[in-house]
Amino acid sequence: MVTTSRFLEAPRRLRAFVRAHETSLVVLAALVGIIAGLVVVAMSVAVAGLHALLFNIPIRERLSSQDSVEPLRALLVPSFGGLLLGVVFLWLARWRPAREIDPIEANALHGGRMSFRGSVIVALQTIWSSGVGASVGLEAGYTQLASGLAASLGRGFHLRRADQRIMVGCGAAAAIAGAFGAPLAGAFYAFELVIGGYTPASLTPVGVAAVAGYFVTHGFVALSLGIGLGPVGNVLGRDLVIAALLGILAALFGILIMRGCRALREPIVEDRTLAAAAPRAWRPWRWAARPADAAGDVVGPWRAAFCQHRSMPMAVIAGVFVLKAIASVISLGSGFRGGLFFATLFMGMLGGHLFAAGIDALWPDLDLDPNVYGIIGMSALSASVIGGPLTMSFIALESTGNLWLTTAVLVAVIISTQITRELFGYSFATWRLHLRGETIRSAADVGWIRDLTVRSLMRPDVSTVNADMGIEQFRGKFPLGSKNQVVAVDAGGPLCRAGAGGGCARGGYQFGGRSGRHPSLPGCRAASRHEHPASDRRF
């Protein structure tokens, strides 16, 4: 949903100054970065508060770092949380029947226009979904609210279409940079996924916003945001070849996850026949009928242990990998709000360890470093699902500082992305738009084509005269050299032409013995210029 109301508008002189100076856009981008950093902090604190309240854990500890969770809470909190969310969805369907627009769709189809109110709603739904234990990522809420605020700020300054799209990208870049502790990854997330391309004009504002979001978010050290990775070993030439194989497997698994989300969502959320057949009072339970979603936090305690010790048995890692995949598919497929960014990073890390262990079992002499392949798998799987190869490469670089490892990651993500596009055609974000009937595959601006109308293409400054006007009167009204072209119309306004009996027939015109049709009206085939009487001047 795109809002047309103006609740914030800068003074006219300030708007003119901002539009006239590119540096002003950089200042706005820095402001957006600060706001986005605060959004990340506020949403993270809100989710931590819900976890403390609903799961009875200390507020300064993460739910995923707990050694155990009460089984009754792990089952009831997600179920009743889903029930409440389903009731909210039913109420919103009456109050706001149109779907909300995410940053990618806004930039691709709507020139960067987003609804501020809708962005707040999506962010609150994401907070609640994660707070009740659903296996969803908060990055969707981060980018939605940050980009929505940036779009509102740009609309208040009446920015041009291209600048408005950059502002939306600045919001997303700052949110991702703050959430993952990776300014370069945040900037390229905006370039690849939200803006749809890199230009020198967008580099400075997006980069400034990403850095500002990173510093604001990480000023709150107690939150411990970002990706923590252990030490990695040396990367050899053979690792580049093996990384390519891991990229192929990551692409296939990523496609499986995306198809699983769709296969589950269709009968549970979008099947109107099933919804109509069920009694109205039962419909909210569709969001609660998902006991397996408790696995979203059953696997949570292993996440911190895996990152800290990395010495769990392979059978346990495989079990966590499968449970996390099932939990993510069920959570998103059943209608919870959130993303797959965090989930695919974690699953990719687990899958990379399993891959290294499997290769070592077949060829023990290779002695692959599981941490290296965990990072490669993390980046390759996320690139397949999210669709940003350079974004994932920079996350690996900023998390490890290892250039050779980043090279291996780049090989894997290139192969993973290409296979996904060849076999599946879309990333998770653009595929959701495809299911809604859109034909876009990126955030490249194609919306301006839809905004074109016949009226906007027609010339509004065409002079017209009444078909009954005499030659002398016509010469007096339009002296030689004053106009190049004049269109004759009848009293009702439509274009007319002289008929066989000297009358006016609709659809054409005549002067100087020649007739033709005007090209700017429907049904007209060709235009002919007519000579001014007693002159060589054409009009």
C-alpha positions as CSV (number, residue, x, y, z in Angstrom):
1,M,0.0,0.0,0.0
2,V,1.3,3.4,-1.0
3,T,0.2,6.4,1.0
4,T,-0.7,9.7,-0.7
5,S,-1.2,11.8,2.5
6,R,1.4,14.4,3.5
7,F,2.0,14.4,7.2
8,L,5.5,15.9,7.0
9,E,6.6,18.6,4.5
10,A,9.7,20.7,4.7
11,P,9.5,24.5,4.1
12,R,9.6,25.4,0.4
13,R,13.0,27.2,0.4
14,L,14.6,24.3,2.3
15,R,13.1,21.8,-0.2
16,A,14.5,23.9,-3.1
17,F,17.9,24.1,-1.5
18,V,18.0,20.3,-0.9
19,R,17.0,19.6,-4.5
20,A,19.6,21.9,-5.9
21,H,22.6,20.6,-4.0
22,E,23.8,16.9,-4.1
23,T,25.6,17.4,-0.8
24,S,22.2,18.0,0.9
25,L,21.2,14.5,-0.1
26,V,24.2,13.2,1.7
27,V,23.1,15.0,4.9
28,L,19.7,13.5,4.6
29,A,21.3,10.1,4.1
30,A,23.3,10.5,7.3
31,L,20.1,11.4,9.2
32,V,18.5,8.3,7.7
33,G,21.5,6.2,8.9
34,I,21.1,7.5,12.4
35,I,17.4,6.8,12.5
36,A,17.9,3.3,11.0
37,G,20.5,2.5,13.7
38,L,18.0,3.5,16.4
39,V,15.4,1.4,14.7
40,V,17.6,-1.6,14.9
41,V,18.4,-1.0,18.6
42,A,14.7,-0.4,19.5
43,M,13.4,-3.5,17.7
44,S,16.2,-5.7,19.2
45,V,15.3,-4.4,22.7
46,A,11.6,-5.0,22.1
47,V,12.2,-8.6,21.0
48,A,14.5,-9.2,24.0
49,G,11.8,-7.8,26.3
50,L,9.3,-10.2,24.8
51,H,11.6,-13.1,25.2
52,A,12.2,-12.2,28.9
53,L,8.5,-11.8,29.5
54,L,7.2,-14.8,27.7
55,F,10.1,-17.3,28.2
56,N,11.2,-16.2,31.6
57,I,14.8,-15.5,30.8
58,P,17.0,-12.6,31.8
59,I,16.5,-9.6,29.5
60,R,20.2,-9.3,28.8
61,E,20.5,-12.9,27.6
62,R,19.4,-14.1,24.2
63,L,16.8,-16.8,23.9
64,S,19.0,-18.7,21.5
65,S,21.8,-18.8,24.1
66,Q,19.8,-20.6,26.8
67,D,20.8,-24.1,27.7
68,S,17.2,-25.1,27.9
69,V,13.7,-23.7,27.6
70,E,10.7,-24.8,29.5
71,P,8.9,-27.3,27.2
72,L,5.4,-26.0,28.0
73,R,6.5,-22.4,27.2
74,A,8.2,-23.6,24.0
75,L,5.0,-25.1,22.8
76,L,2.3,-22.7,24.1
77,V,4.0,-19.3,23.5
78,P,4.5,-19.8,19.7
79,S,1.0,-21.4,19.3
80,F,-1.0,-18.7,21.2
81,G,1.3,-16.0,19.7
82,G,0.4,-17.3,16.2
83,L,-3.3,-17.3,17.2
84,L,-3.1,-13.7,18.3
85,L,-1.3,-12.7,15.1
86,G,-4.0,-14.4,13.1
87,V,-6.7,-12.4,14.8
88,V,-4.7,-9.2,14.0
89,F,-4.4,-10.3,10.4
90,L,-8.2,-10.7,10.2
91,W,-8.7,-7.3,11.7
92,L,-6.2,-5.6,9.4
93,A,-7.8,-7.3,6.3
94,R,-10.9,-5.1,7.0
95,W,-9.1,-1.9,8.0
96,R,-6.2,-2.1,5.5
97,P,-7.2,-4.6,2.8
98,A,-4.3,-3.6,0.5
99,R,-1.0,-5.4,1.1
100,E,1.9,-3.4,2.3
101,I,4.9,-2.6,0.0
102,D,8.4,-3.6,0.9
103,P,11.5,-1.6,-0.1
104,I,12.3,-3.7,-3.2
105,E,8.8,-3.4,-4.6
106,A,8.6,0.3,-3.7
107,N,11.8,1.1,-5.7
108,A,10.9,-1.2,-8.6
109,L,7.3,-0.2,-9.1
110,H,6.4,2.9,-7.1
111,G,9.4,5.2,-7.4
112,G,10.5,4.8,-3.8
113,R,7.1,5.6,-2.3
114,M,6.2,3.6,0.8
115,S,3.5,3.9,3.5
116,F,4.9,5.0,6.9
117,R,1.9,3.5,8.7
118,G,2.2,0.2,6.8
119,S,5.9,0.0,7.6
120,V,5.2,0.4,11.3
121,I,2.6,-2.4,11.1
122,V,5.0,-4.7,9.4
123,A,7.7,-3.9,11.9
124,L,5.4,-4.6,14.8
125,Q,4.3,-7.9,13.3
126,T,7.9,-8.9,12.8
127,I,8.7,-8.0,16.5
128,W,5.8,-10.1,17.7
129,S,6.6,-13.0,15.4
130,S,10.2,-13.2,16.6
131,G,9.2,-12.4,20.2
132,V,6.9,-15.4,20.5
133,G,9.6,-17.8,19.2
134,A,8.9,-18.1,15.5
135,S,12.0,-18.9,13.4
136,V,12.1,-15.7,11.4
137,G,14.7,-13.0,10.9
138,L,14.3,-9.5,12.2
139,E,16.1,-8.1,9.2
140,A,12.8,-7.8,7.3
141,G,11.4,-5.6,10.0
142,Y,14.6,-3.6,10.2
143,T,14.7,-2.7,6.5
144,Q,11.0,-2.2,6.2
145,L,10.7,0.4,9.0
146,A,14.1,2.1,8.2
147,S,13.2,2.4,4.5
148,G,9.7,3.5,5.3
149,L,11.0,6.4,7.5
150,A,13.6,7.3,4.7
151,A,10.8,7.3,2.1
152,S,8.7,9.6,4.3
153,L,11.6,11.9,4.8
154,G,12.3,12.0,1.0
155,R,8.6,12.7,0.3
156,G,8.6,15.6,2.8
157,F,11.4,17.2,0.8
158,H,9.7,16.4,-2.6
159,L,12.8,14.6,-3.9
160,R,13.1,13.6,-7.5
161,R,12.2,10.0,-8.3
162,A,15.9,8.9,-8.6
163,D,16.8,10.6,-5.3
164,Q,13.7,9.1,-3.6
165,R,14.8,5.6,-4.6
166,I,18.3,6.3,-3.2
167,M,16.8,7.4,0.1
168,V,14.9,4.1,0.4
169,G,18.2,2.3,-0.3
170,C,19.9,4.3,2.4
171,G,17.4,3.1,5.0
172,A,17.9,-0.5,4.1
173,A,21.7,-0.1,3.9
174,A,21.9,1.4,7.4
175,A,19.6,-1.2,8.9
176,I,21.6,-4.1,7.5
177,A,24.9,-2.5,8.4
178,G,23.7,-2.0,12.0
179,A,22.2,-5.5,12.3
180,F,25.2,-7.4,11.0
181,G,28.0,-5.1,11.9
182,A,29.1,-4.8,8.3
183,P,28.9,-1.4,6.6
184,L,30.2,-2.7,3.2
185,A,27.6,-5.5,3.2
186,G,24.9,-3.0,4.1
187,A,25.8,-0.7,1.3
188,F,25.9,-3.5,-1.3
189,Y,22.7,-4.9,0.0
190,A,21.1,-1.6,-1.0
191,F,22.9,-1.6,-4.4
192,E,22.1,-5.2,-5.3
193,L,18.6,-5.7,-3.8
194,V,16.9,-2.4,-3.1
195,I,18.2,0.1,-5.6
196,G,18.9,-2.4,-8.3
197,G,22.3,-1.1,-9.4
198,Y,25.4,0.9,-8.5
199,T,25.9,4.5,-9.7
200,P,28.5,7.0,-8.6
201,A,25.7,9.3,-7.6
202,S,24.3,6.8,-5.1
203,L,27.7,5.7,-3.6
204,T,28.2,8.6,-1.2
205,P,24.7,8.8,0.3
206,V,24.3,5.0,0.6
207,G,27.8,4.6,2.1
208,V,27.3,7.5,4.6
209,A,24.0,6.0,5.7
210,A,25.5,2.5,6.1
211,V,28.4,3.8,8.2
212,A,26.1,6.0,10.3
213,G,23.8,3.1,11.0
214,Y,26.7,0.9,12.0
215,F,28.1,3.4,14.5
216,V,24.8,4.2,16.0
217,T,23.8,0.6,16.5
218,H,27.2,-0.5,17.8
219,G,27.4,2.4,20.3
220,F,25.2,0.1,22.4
221,V,27.8,-2.6,23.0
222,A,25.6,-4.6,25.4
223,L,23.4,-5.7,22.6
224,S,26.2,-7.7,21.0
225,L,24.8,-7.3,17.5
226,G,26.7,-8.6,14.4
227,I,28.2,-11.9,13.4
228,G,30.8,-13.6,15.7
229,L,33.0,-16.1,13.9
230,G,35.9,-18.1,15.3
231,P,39.4,-18.3,13.8
232,V,39.9,-19.7,10.3
233,G,42.8,-21.5,8.8
234,N,44.7,-21.0,5.6
235,V,42.8,-21.1,2.3
236,L,44.6,-23.1,-0.5
237,G,44.0,-23.3,-4.2
238,R,42.1,-26.6,-3.9
239,D,39.6,-24.8,-1.7
240,L,38.4,-22.7,-4.6
241,V,37.4,-25.8,-6.5
242,I,35.8,-27.4,-3.5
243,A,34.0,-24.1,-2.7
244,A,32.4,-24.3,-6.2
245,L,30.9,-27.7,-5.3
246,L,29.6,-26.3,-2.1
247,G,28.0,-23.4,-4.0
248,I,26.1,-25.9,-6.2
249,L,24.7,-27.8,-3.1
250,A,23.8,-24.5,-1.4
251,A,21.8,-23.3,-4.5
252,L,19.8,-26.6,-4.6
253,F,19.1,-26.4,-0.9
254,G,18.1,-22.7,-1.1
255,I,15.6,-23.5,-3.9
256,L,14.2,-26.3,-1.8
257,I,13.7,-23.9,1.2
258,M,11.9,-21.3,-1.0
259,R,9.6,-23.9,-2.6
260,G,8.9,-25.3,0.8
261,C,7.7,-21.9,2.1
262,R,5.4,-21.5,-0.8
263,A,4.1,-25.1,-0.7
264,L,3.2,-24.6,3.0
265,R,1.9,-21.1,2.7
266,E,-0.6,-21.8,-0.1
267,P,-2.9,-24.2,1.8
268,I,-2.6,-22.6,5.2
269,V,-2.7,-18.8,4.5
270,E,-3.7,-18.2,0.9
271,D,-6.2,-21.1,0.2
272,R,-9.5,-19.1,0.2
273,T,-11.5,-22.3,-0.4
274,L,-10.2,-23.8,2.8
275,A,-10.7,-20.5,4.7
276,A,-14.2,-20.1,3.5
277,A,-15.2,-23.7,4.4
278,A,-13.9,-23.2,8.0
279,P,-16.1,-21.5,10.6
280,R,-15.2,-17.9,11.1
281,A,-14.2,-18.4,14.7
282,W,-11.7,-21.1,13.8
283,R,-9.8,-19.2,11.1
284,P,-7.3,-17.5,13.5
285,W,-6.2,-21.0,14.5
286,R,-4.6,-21.5,11.1
287,W,-1.7,-19.5,12.4
288,A,-1.5,-21.4,15.6
289,A,-1.8,-24.9,14.1
290,R,1.9,-25.3,13.8
291,P,3.4,-27.2,16.9
292,A,6.5,-28.0,15.0
293,D,7.4,-24.3,14.9
294,A,8.6,-24.7,18.5
295,A,11.7,-26.0,16.8
296,G,12.5,-22.4,16.0
297,D,13.7,-22.0,19.5
298,V,14.4,-25.7,20.4
299,V,17.4,-25.3,18.0
300,G,18.2,-21.9,19.4
301,P,20.3,-22.9,22.4
302,W,22.6,-24.8,20.0
303,R,23.4,-21.7,18.1
304,A,25.5,-20.0,20.7
305,A,27.1,-23.3,21.7
306,F,28.0,-24.0,18.1
307,C,29.6,-20.6,17.6
308,Q,31.5,-20.8,20.9
309,H,32.7,-24.4,21.0
310,R,32.3,-25.8,17.5
311,S,33.0,-29.3,18.8
312,M,29.5,-30.8,18.7
313,P,29.1,-34.3,17.1
314,M,28.2,-34.3,13.4
315,A,24.9,-36.1,14.2
316,V,23.8,-33.3,16.5
317,I,24.8,-30.6,13.9
318,A,22.9,-32.5,11.2
319,G,19.8,-32.7,13.5
320,V,20.0,-29.0,14.3
321,F,20.4,-28.2,10.6
322,V,17.2,-30.2,9.6
323,L,15.2,-28.8,12.5
324,K,16.2,-25.2,11.8
325,A,15.2,-25.6,8.1
326,I,11.8,-27.1,9.1
327,A,11.2,-24.4,11.6
328,S,12.0,-21.6,9.1
329,V,9.7,-23.1,6.5
330,I,6.9,-23.6,8.9
331,S,7.2,-20.1,10.4
332,L,7.2,-18.2,7.1
333,G,4.8,-20.6,5.4
334,S,2.2,-20.3,8.2
335,G,2.1,-16.5,7.9
336,F,4.6,-15.2,10.5
337,R,6.3,-11.9,9.5
338,G,10.1,-12.0,9.1
339,G,12.9,-12.9,6.7
340,L,15.3,-15.7,5.9
341,F,18.6,-13.7,6.1
342,F,19.5,-14.7,9.7
343,A,18.2,-18.2,9.2
344,T,20.1,-18.9,6.0
345,L,23.3,-17.6,7.6
346,F,23.0,-20.1,10.4
347,M,21.9,-23.0,8.3
348,G,24.7,-22.2,5.8
349,M,27.2,-22.3,8.6
350,L,25.9,-25.7,9.8
351,G,25.8,-27.0,6.2
352,G,29.3,-26.0,5.6
353,H,30.5,-27.9,8.6
354,L,28.6,-31.0,7.5
355,F,30.0,-30.6,4.0
356,A,33.6,-30.4,5.3
357,A,33.0,-33.5,7.5
358,G,31.6,-35.4,4.6
359,I,34.5,-34.6,2.3
360,D,37.0,-35.5,5.0
361,A,35.2,-38.9,5.4
362,L,35.6,-39.6,1.7
363,W,39.2,-38.2,1.4
364,P,40.8,-38.0,4.8
365,D,44.0,-36.6,3.4
366,L,42.4,-33.3,2.5
367,D,41.8,-32.3,6.2
368,L,39.4,-29.4,5.4
369,D,39.0,-26.6,7.9
370,P,35.3,-26.8,9.0
371,N,35.3,-23.1,10.0
372,V,36.4,-22.1,6.5
373,Y,33.6,-24.1,4.8
374,G,31.1,-23.0,7.4
375,I,31.7,-19.4,6.3
376,I,31.6,-20.4,2.6
377,G,28.4,-22.3,3.1
378,M,26.9,-19.4,5.1
379,S,27.5,-17.0,2.3
380,A,26.5,-19.4,-0.6
381,L,23.2,-20.4,0.9
382,S,22.3,-16.8,1.8
383,A,23.2,-15.6,-1.7
384,S,20.9,-18.3,-3.2
385,V,17.9,-17.3,-1.0
386,I,18.5,-13.5,-0.6
387,G,20.1,-12.9,-3.9
388,G,23.0,-10.6,-3.1
389,P,26.4,-12.2,-4.0
390,L,28.6,-9.2,-3.3
391,T,26.6,-8.6,-0.1
392,M,27.4,-12.0,1.2
393,S,31.1,-11.7,0.1
394,F,31.5,-8.5,2.1
395,I,29.9,-10.1,5.2
396,A,32.5,-12.8,5.0
397,L,35.3,-10.2,4.5
398,E,34.1,-7.9,7.3
399,S,33.6,-10.8,9.7
400,T,37.0,-12.5,9.1
401,G,39.3,-10.0,7.4
402,N,40.6,-12.8,5.3
403,L,41.0,-11.8,1.6
404,W,41.8,-15.4,0.4
405,L,38.7,-16.7,2.2
406,T,36.7,-14.0,0.6
407,T,37.9,-15.2,-2.8
408,A,36.6,-18.7,-2.1
409,V,33.4,-17.2,-0.8
410,L,33.0,-15.2,-4.1
411,V,33.4,-18.3,-6.2
412,A,30.7,-20.1,-4.2
413,V,28.2,-17.3,-4.2
414,I,28.6,-16.6,-7.9
415,I,27.9,-20.3,-8.7
416,S,25.1,-20.4,-6.1
417,T,23.4,-17.3,-7.5
418,Q,23.7,-18.3,-11.1
419,I,22.3,-21.8,-10.5
420,T,19.4,-20.3,-8.5
421,R,18.5,-17.8,-11.3
422,E,18.8,-20.5,-14.0
423,L,16.7,-23.2,-12.2
424,F,14.4,-21.1,-10.1
425,G,14.6,-17.6,-11.7
426,Y,14.1,-15.5,-8.6
427,S,15.5,-14.7,-5.1
428,F,13.1,-15.1,-2.1
429,A,12.3,-11.4,-2.2
430,T,11.5,-11.1,-5.9
431,W,9.8,-14.5,-6.0
432,R,7.2,-13.3,-3.5
433,L,6.4,-10.4,-5.9
434,H,6.2,-12.9,-8.8
435,L,3.6,-14.9,-6.9
436,R,1.5,-11.7,-6.6
437,G,1.5,-11.3,-10.3
438,E,4.4,-9.0,-10.8
439,T,7.1,-9.7,-13.4
440,I,10.1,-8.0,-11.9
441,R,13.3,-9.9,-11.0
442,S,15.2,-7.0,-9.3
443,A,14.6,-3.5,-7.9
444,A,15.4,-1.8,-11.2
445,D,13.0,1.0,-11.8
446,V,10.3,-0.2,-14.2
447,G,7.4,1.6,-12.5
448,W,7.8,4.7,-14.6
449,I,6.6,2.8,-17.6
450,R,3.4,2.0,-15.8
451,D,2.9,5.6,-14.9
452,L,3.0,6.7,-18.5
453,T,-0.4,7.6,-20.0
454,V,-1.6,8.9,-23.3
455,R,-2.3,12.3,-21.8
456,S,1.2,12.6,-20.4
457,L,2.7,11.8,-23.8
458,M,0.4,14.2,-25.8
459,R,1.5,17.8,-26.3
460,P,-0.8,20.1,-24.3
461,D,0.3,23.3,-26.1
462,V,-1.4,22.6,-29.5
463,S,-3.4,25.6,-30.8
464,T,-6.9,25.0,-32.1
465,V,-9.4,27.0,-34.1
466,N,-13.1,26.6,-34.9
467,A,-13.6,24.8,-38.2
468,D,-16.0,27.6,-39.3
469,M,-13.4,30.4,-38.9
470,G,-12.7,32.4,-42.1
471,I,-9.3,32.7,-43.7
472,E,-9.0,36.4,-42.9
473,Q,-9.9,35.9,-39.3
474,F,-7.5,33.0,-39.1
475,R,-4.7,35.2,-40.5
476,G,-5.4,37.9,-38.0
477,K,-5.4,35.4,-35.1
478,F,-2.3,33.5,-36.2
479,P,0.1,35.9,-38.2
480,L,2.9,34.3,-40.2
481,G,5.6,32.9,-38.1
482,S,3.5,32.8,-34.8
483,K,2.6,29.1,-35.0
484,N,3.9,26.0,-36.9
485,Q,0.8,24.0,-36.5
486,V,-2.9,24.7,-35.8
487,V,-5.7,22.1,-35.4
488,A,-9.2,22.7,-36.5
489,V,-12.0,21.5,-34.2
490,D,-15.8,21.8,-34.2
491,A,-17.9,23.4,-31.5
492,G,-17.9,20.2,-29.4
493,G,-14.1,20.0,-29.4
494,P,-13.2,16.8,-31.4
495,L,-10.9,17.1,-34.4
496,C,-12.8,17.5,-37.6
497,R,-12.2,17.6,-41.4
498,A,-14.0,18.9,-44.4
499,G,-16.4,16.5,-46.0
500,A,-17.4,16.2,-49.6
501,G,-20.2,18.8,-49.2
502,G,-18.0,21.3,-47.4
503,G,-19.1,20.3,-43.9
504,C,-17.0,19.2,-41.0
505,A,-16.5,15.5,-40.4
506,R,-15.1,14.2,-37.1
507,G,-11.7,12.7,-37.0
508,G,-9.7,15.0,-39.3
509,Y,-9.1,18.6,-40.6
510,Q,-8.5,20.5,-43.7
511,F,-6.8,23.7,-44.7
512,G,-5.5,24.7,-48.2
513,G,-7.2,21.8,-49.9
514,R,-5.5,19.0,-48.0
515,S,-6.8,16.9,-45.2
516,G,-5.4,14.5,-42.7
517,R,-5.6,13.1,-39.2
518,H,-3.9,14.4,-36.0
519,P,-1.5,11.9,-34.6
520,S,-2.2,12.5,-30.9
521,L,-5.8,11.3,-30.8
522,P,-7.0,7.7,-30.7
523,G,-7.7,6.2,-34.1
524,C,-5.5,8.6,-36.0
525,R,-3.1,7.1,-38.5
526,A,-0.9,9.8,-39.9
527,A,-0.3,13.6,-39.7
528,S,0.1,15.9,-42.6
529,R,1.3,19.5,-42.4
530,H,-0.7,22.0,-44.4
531,E,0.5,25.1,-46.1
532,H,-0.6,28.5,-44.9
533,P,-2.7,30.2,-47.6
534,A,-0.8,32.6,-49.9
535,S,2.5,31.6,-48.3
536,D,5.1,28.8,-48.2
537,R,4.9,28.7,-44.4
538,R,3.8,25.3,-43.0
539,F,1.7,25.0,-39.9
